[in-house]
Amino acid sequence: AIASQRRTAQGIQESMVEVLAADGEILGGTEVQPGFVSGFTATPDDGFTLILRQEIGPLAQPPYISALWTDAETIVVHYDAARQLKWRKTIDLYPLSLHREVVLPMADGRMFVG
């Protein structure tokens, strides 16, 4: 699979994934999803799950720090073998924080989130 990612002129993060055959032929792709792809996992139903991170907005920072801190959320999206969207879940366990969620896909299709 190949992930294409961009930031629009309005600053919105977007990603799209194209699925490739073993010979490199493009089999098809997903619709545009918010955020940038941070993980891709094949699932037992011959589909796949994408893990994306999307910036929500800036966080307050101390005046002595020269950095841009952003709040973010995690988006988990599952597609079936025909690349049809089956479900999408937005996770934000740590609102207004630099902490990020960790999503660990398991071989049986379940996921641990923390």
Buried (B, 14 or more C-beta within 10 A) or exposed (E): BEBEBEEEEEEEBBBBBBBEEEEEEEEEBBEEBBBBBBBBBEBEEEBBBBBBBBBEEEEEEEEEEEEEEEBBBBBBBBBBEEBEEEEBEEBBEBEEEEEBBEBEBEEEBEBEEE
